[in-house]
Amino acid sequence: MTVKSSAPLHVLIVDDNEADRVLYKRLLGRNTQYEFAFSDAEAGDGALERMSEQRPDCVLLDYHLPDCYGLELVAYPAFAKYKVPVVMLTGLGSVAIARDAMNAGVHACLNKRNVTGDTLLSSIVDAISSSELA
């Protein structure tokens, strides 16, 4: 699937690890098909604040944040009202986490240790495309 938009795709990256946020931006910046705009948050409360400022096209969400788990954040009514597709990233790589994420409505769950630009890009584009069809 492809996303049809002339504007940059706005991705909110919610991760308390700055090196991971920088990596995701670098990986996505290497693609030649889409242009991205990013905003960052280090915790769930920051994510809600950023979303209230500008609704992102997709959220890259860490599984474990300092103030909550990513799955808890997805379930918050204040988060859910935005109906933004979510791609979860976890360093744990657990099948149970991936299953719970999918049951919570997360589009994809990626292992941080194995993430590549291609997997990140395709997960984001698929998530946005799926949400546009819904």
Disulfide bonds with the S-S distance in Angstrom:
none
